[in-house]
């Protein structure tokens, strides 16, 4: 009867175990990654990081821009409320009721285009990590907006 199997199966097992004992041959007991696999993974992660980091910095700067713009508009509303009750504007943010300024945001209040704080004001807001600075003018010149964004 010819089955195609070796007559002595123990010889096949001995041959296979002898091949696996040759240095450099992979066995099922080897664990870990090869150097090539690690290099490929590290290079892919590096490429993805080089794409993602500039975008992340841009998103952070836009977030800080939104915070500064919101703070400037909030202070402008507080100035109008202050003027409605006292008939003049204030140059001190702490004198405005209910004003909470976020950490890192710098706000300054000066005179507006009229040159007199009793009739107009200008608010300047900035943050070290924001991409822009914001100015709010209560009495803009004809054709100019209330909010001016600068770099």
Secondary structure, 3 states (H helix, E strand, C coil): CCCCCCCCHHHHHHHHHHHHCCCCCCCCCCCCCCHHHHHHHHHHHHHHHHHHHHHHHHHHHHHHHHHHHHHHHHHHHHHHHHHHHHCCCCCCHHHCCCCCCCCCEEEEEEECCCCCCCCCEEEEEEECCCCCEEEEECCCCCCCCCEEEEC
